[in-house]
């Protein structure tokens, strides 16, 4: 397991030398995700889509008969879906940073993603996985100066540790007003990027007889350009 504190300590030490830091009361506080976050993301990403009028299935399903029986398959039965990918995220509020007349939250995120493979005998195994630790800071007029940002990024860090500017635009964080919400949305965006990286690890193994399922949407800023991939949604927009 990564020694998280020893790796982050030099970054926090440099921050403490240049700006005032007010630690979170009682120590780092986990930012709990709101219910149906995937539904919220879907509503944001697909805000311009009001009507769904096309289907990928052939033949097209009958709207009057939307239920299709799906009896369970025995473990050794030939199966179409051999890969499943999902991500995980935890974010923590560490402190409030103050530089000149600017104050901003300092957040930490643990993100990870894993691909599970279903073998011909029905047994599951971990095919590939990645995880990263992200220190989330705002830059320039919303946060730390360019000079301090450069100092932090020049510190030697393990490959799984990264400093991310949560003010950079993306489809998730752009709609957030509160800085802590914006940092959390940026962490979710980085997690989805990690999922896309792992999807590519199965590029040579997916085909008409070997599909992948992703938990959630197959659209980030654009549709994920990966054949033989479907998204499975557990929650849906409640917009009429």
TORSE-933019 format. One record per residue (C-alpha): residue number from 1; residue in three letters; z, y, x. Coordinates in Angstrom, 3 decimals. Layout:
% residues N
[NUM "Ala" [Z Y X]] ...
This chain:
% residues 240
[1 "Unk" [0.000 0.000 0.000]] [2 "Unk" [-0.845 3.495 1.239]] [3 "Unk" [2.033 5.539 2.637]] [4 "Unk" [1.358 8.389 0.251]] [5 "Unk" [4.075 10.792 1.363]] [6 "Unk" [3.322 10.629 5.076]] [7 "Unk" [-0.373 11.335 4.400]] [8 "Unk" [0.167 14.285 2.055]] [9 "Unk" [3.092 15.834 3.950]] [10 "Unk" [0.901 17.636 6.563]] [11 "Unk" [-1.144 19.244 3.783]] [12 "Unk" [1.955 20.426 1.930]] [13 "Unk" [3.467 21.671 5.196]] [14 "Unk" [0.454 23.899 5.904]] [15 "Unk" [0.532 25.204 2.333]] [16 "Unk" [4.230 26.007 2.730]] [17 "Unk" [3.537 27.971 5.907]] [18 "Unk" [0.979 30.253 4.275]] [19 "Unk" [2.003 30.590 0.617]] [20 "Unk" [5.165 30.452 -1.442]] [21 "Unk" [5.708 27.118 -3.192]] [22 "Unk" [7.985 26.609 -6.183]] [23 "Unk" [8.527 22.833 -6.558]] [24 "Unk" [8.441 21.282 -10.016]] [25 "Unk" [11.911 21.148 -11.538]] [26 "Unk" [13.378 17.729 -10.846]] [27 "Unk" [10.490 16.732 -8.597]] [28 "Unk" [6.886 15.807 -9.343]] [29 "Unk" [6.177 15.526 -13.068]] [30 "Unk" [3.509 13.204 -14.437]] [31 "Unk" [1.003 14.909 -16.725]] [32 "Unk" [0.669 12.491 -19.616]] [33 "Unk" [-2.770 12.121 -21.116]] [34 "Unk" [-3.249 13.235 -24.705]] [35 "Unk" [-4.172 10.508 -27.216]] [36 "Unk" [-7.874 9.763 -27.660]] [37 "Unk" [-8.899 11.527 -24.448]] [38 "Unk" [-12.161 9.561 -24.433]] [39 "Unk" [-12.869 10.885 -27.919]] [40 "Unk" [-12.242 14.424 -26.694]] [41 "Unk" [-14.567 13.929 -23.730]] [42 "Unk" [-17.261 12.477 -25.975]] [43 "Unk" [-17.010 15.440 -28.334]] [44 "Unk" [-17.394 17.871 -25.419]] [45 "Unk" [-20.265 16.060 -23.707]] [46 "Unk" [-22.211 15.440 -26.916]] [47 "Unk" [-21.396 18.718 -28.660]] [48 "Unk" [-25.081 19.494 -29.255]] [49 "Unk" [-25.788 16.128 -30.852]] [50 "Unk" [-25.083 16.298 -34.571]] [51 "Unk" [-27.094 13.384 -35.927]] [52 "Unk" [-27.664 9.915 -34.463]] [53 "Unk" [-31.009 8.695 -35.756]] [54 "Unk" [-32.117 6.088 -33.217]] [55 "Unk" [-30.899 2.651 -32.198]] [56 "Unk" [-31.307 0.575 -29.060]] [57 "Unk" [-31.037 -2.708 -30.960]] [58 "Unk" [-34.125 -4.621 -32.037]] [59 "Unk" [-34.618 -5.066 -34.866]] [60 "Unk" [-32.838 -1.877 -35.946]] [61 "Unk" [-29.568 -2.509 -37.804]] [62 "Unk" [-29.382 -1.957 -41.537]] [63 "Unk" [-26.868 0.884 -42.216]] [64 "Unk" [-25.874 -0.971 -45.372]] [65 "Unk" [-24.974 -4.058 -43.338]] [66 "Unk" [-23.276 -2.727 -40.260]] [67 "Unk" [-20.969 -5.720 -39.779]] [68 "Unk" [-22.370 -8.409 -37.503]] [69 "Unk" [-20.282 -11.572 -37.044]] [70 "Unk" [-19.342 -12.195 -33.414]] [71 "Unk" [-17.677 -15.600 -33.162]] [72 "Unk" [-15.867 -16.290 -29.876]] [73 "Unk" [-17.756 -18.236 -27.239]] [74 "Unk" [-16.082 -21.105 -25.375]] [75 "Unk" [-15.399 -20.388 -21.724]] [76 "Unk" [-18.268 -22.515 -20.380]] [77 "Unk" [-20.860 -21.242 -22.875]] [78 "Unk" [-23.696 -19.270 -21.336]] [79 "Unk" [-22.798 -15.600 -21.492]] [80 "Unk" [-24.785 -12.402 -21.113]] [81 "Unk" [-22.103 -10.021 -19.855]] [82 "Unk" [-20.954 -10.867 -16.350]] [83 "Unk" [-19.491 -7.568 -15.176]] [84 "Unk" [-16.915 -5.205 -16.642]] [85 "Unk" [-15.890 -1.860 -15.147]] [86 "Unk" [-12.992 0.413 -15.987]] [87 "Unk" [-11.129 3.279 -14.376]] [88 "Unk" [-7.528 4.450 -14.279]] [89 "Unk" [-5.928 7.811 -13.635]] [90 "Unk" [-2.466 9.333 -13.226]] [91 "Unk" [-1.904 13.018 -12.548]] [92 "Unk" [1.255 14.780 -11.366]] [93 "Unk" [2.314 18.418 -11.332]] [94 "Unk" [3.835 18.985 -7.890]] [95 "Unk" [4.538 22.711 -7.697]] [96 "Unk" [3.434 26.241 -8.408]] [97 "Unk" [1.740 28.016 -5.522]] [98 "Unk" [1.925 31.788 -5.075]] [99 "Unk" [-0.405 33.690 -2.743]] [100 "Unk" [-0.464 37.484 -2.955]] [101 "Unk" [-0.614 38.239 -6.693]] [102 "Unk" [-2.015 34.847 -7.669]] [103 "Unk" [-0.031 31.887 -9.001]] [104 "Unk" [-1.486 28.465 -9.693]] [105 "Unk" [-0.453 24.829 -10.214]] [106 "Unk" [-0.678 22.294 -7.406]] [107 "Unk" [-1.481 18.841 -8.764]] [108 "Unk" [-1.870 15.336 -7.394]] [109 "Unk" [-3.973 12.571 -8.936]] [110 "Unk" [-4.255 8.841 -8.359]] [111 "Unk" [-7.636 7.537 -9.471]] [112 "Unk" [-9.071 4.070 -9.264]] [113 "Unk" [-11.818 1.871 -10.633]] [114 "Unk" [-12.503 -1.853 -10.564]] [115 "Unk" [-15.372 -4.184 -11.376]] [116 "Unk" [-14.416 -7.560 -12.839]] [117 "Unk" [-16.898 -10.433 -12.641]] [118 "Unk" [-17.007 -13.328 -15.107]] [119 "Unk" [-18.116 -16.493 -13.354]] [120 "Unk" [-20.167 -19.284 -14.924]] [121 "Unk" [-17.003 -21.274 -15.589]] [122 "Unk" [-15.554 -18.347 -17.551]] [123 "Unk" [-12.930 -17.439 -14.958]] [124 "Unk" [-12.555 -13.811 -13.902]] [125 "Unk" [-12.332 -12.334 -10.422]] [126 "Unk" [-12.219 -8.847 -8.908]] [127 "Unk" [-15.704 -8.111 -7.625]] [128 "Unk" [-15.126 -4.645 -6.131]] [129 "Unk" [-12.648 -1.803 -6.410]] [130 "Unk" [-11.946 1.673 -5.059]] [131 "Unk" [-9.008 4.039 -5.281]] [132 "Unk" [-8.351 7.546 -4.070]] [133 "Unk" [-5.576 10.122 -3.934]] [134 "Unk" [-6.649 13.667 -4.783]] [135 "Unk" [-4.774 16.883 -4.040]] [136 "Unk" [-6.000 19.374 -6.639]] [137 "Unk" [-5.994 23.054 -5.648]] [138 "Unk" [-7.835 26.163 -6.873]] [139 "Unk" [-9.881 28.181 -4.415]] [140 "Unk" [-10.626 31.851 -3.727]] [141 "Unk" [-9.899 34.398 -6.474]] [142 "Unk" [-8.156 31.776 -8.634]] [143 "Unk" [-6.074 30.223 -5.891]] [144 "Unk" [-5.841 29.901 -2.127]] [145 "Unk" [-7.888 31.914 0.338]] [146 "Unk" [-10.945 30.568 2.175]] [147 "Unk" [-8.979 30.648 5.436]] [148 "Unk" [-6.182 28.466 4.095]] [149 "Unk" [-8.674 26.154 2.390]] [150 "Unk" [-10.427 25.652 5.719]] [151 "Unk" [-7.133 24.895 7.491]] [152 "Unk" [-6.196 22.265 4.912]] [153 "Unk" [-9.568 20.539 5.057]] [154 "Unk" [-9.529 20.457 8.863]] [155 "Unk" [-6.348 18.348 8.848]] [156 "Unk" [-7.101 14.722 9.683]] [157 "Unk" [-6.756 12.630 6.531]] [158 "Unk" [-7.278 8.980 5.618]] [159 "Unk" [-10.580 8.294 3.854]] [160 "Unk" [-8.833 7.650 0.536]] [161 "Unk" [-7.223 11.114 0.487]] [162 "Unk" [-9.257 14.141 -0.594]] [163 "Unk" [-8.633 17.802 -1.387]] [164 "Unk" [-10.572 18.953 -4.471]] [165 "Unk" [-11.136 22.451 -5.820]] [166 "Unk" [-10.454 22.121 -9.544]] [167 "Unk" [-12.173 25.428 -10.337]] [168 "Unk" [-15.606 23.973 -9.515]] [169 "Unk" [-17.594 23.576 -12.758]] [170 "Unk" [-18.131 20.227 -14.461]] [171 "Unk" [-18.602 19.055 -18.040]] [172 "Unk" [-14.924 18.176 -18.492]] [173 "Unk" [-12.936 20.973 -16.884]] [174 "Unk" [-15.220 23.851 -17.909]] [175 "Unk" [-13.787 23.777 -21.430]] [176 "Unk" [-10.162 23.920 -20.292]] [177 "Unk" [-8.377 27.272 -20.188]] [178 "Unk" [-4.934 26.293 -18.897]] [179 "Unk" [-5.062 25.635 -15.119]] [180 "Unk" [-3.023 22.429 -15.413]] [181 "Unk" [-5.376 21.114 -18.078]] [182 "Unk" [-8.331 22.106 -15.899]] [183 "Unk" [-6.892 20.198 -12.927]] [184 "Unk" [-6.330 17.110 -15.080]] [185 "Unk" [-9.881 17.275 -16.422]] [186 "Unk" [-11.223 17.585 -12.882]] [187 "Unk" [-9.302 14.434 -11.933]] [188 "Unk" [-10.901 12.584 -14.870]] [189 "Unk" [-14.314 13.794 -13.738]] [190 "Unk" [-13.665 12.479 -10.222]] [191 "Unk" [-12.561 9.139 -11.696]] [192 "Unk" [-15.837 8.799 -13.599]] [193 "Unk" [-17.751 9.563 -10.398]] [194 "Unk" [-15.826 6.713 -8.768]] [195 "Unk" [-16.916 4.398 -11.595]] [196 "Unk" [-20.544 5.339 -11.007]] [197 "Unk" [-20.158 4.513 -7.299]] [198 "Unk" [-18.885 1.048 -8.187]] [199 "Unk" [-21.658 0.403 -10.699]] [200 "Unk" [-24.114 0.666 -7.820]] [201 "Unk" [-22.326 -2.227 -6.068]] [202 "Unk" [-23.787 -4.546 -8.730]] [203 "Unk" [-27.334 -3.120 -8.706]] [204 "Unk" [-28.864 -6.242 -7.159]] [205 "Unk" [-26.960 -8.582 -9.491]] [206 "Unk" [-27.615 -7.093 -12.916]] [207 "Unk" [-30.656 -8.328 -14.810]] [208 "Unk" [-31.747 -9.484 -18.257]] [209 "Unk" [-29.290 -12.381 -18.058]] [210 "Unk" [-26.487 -10.505 -16.326]] [211 "Unk" [-25.312 -7.266 -17.953]] [212 "Unk" [-22.407 -4.932 -17.264]] [213 "Unk" [-19.983 -3.389 -19.767]] [214 "Unk" [-18.371 -0.032 -19.035]] [215 "Unk" [-15.249 1.005 -20.871]] [216 "Unk" [-16.197 4.252 -22.602]] [217 "Unk" [-19.302 6.395 -22.551]] [218 "Unk" [-22.400 5.856 -20.408]] [219 "Unk" [-22.950 9.613 -20.248]] [220 "Unk" [-21.237 11.969 -17.800]] [221 "Unk" [-23.386 15.066 -17.282]] [222 "Unk" [-26.431 12.911 -17.970]] [223 "Unk" [-26.811 9.278 -18.933]] [224 "Unk" [-25.883 6.939 -16.108]] [225 "Unk" [-29.198 5.807 -14.665]] [226 "Unk" [-28.368 2.120 -14.398]] [227 "Unk" [-30.289 -0.656 -16.173]] [228 "Unk" [-28.558 -3.558 -17.926]] [229 "Unk" [-25.469 -1.491 -18.715]] [230 "Unk" [-23.794 -0.755 -22.044]] [231 "Unk" [-20.736 1.308 -22.947]] [232 "Unk" [-18.094 0.020 -25.321]] [233 "Unk" [-16.195 2.740 -27.217]] [234 "Unk" [-12.774 2.092 -28.719]] [235 "Unk" [-12.589 5.476 -30.461]] [236 "Unk" [-15.190 7.647 -32.093]] [237 "Unk" [-15.671 11.259 -33.087]] [238 "Unk" [-14.224 12.105 -36.466]] [239 "Unk" [-16.693 14.922 -37.041]] [240 "Unk" [-18.625 14.376 -40.294]] 
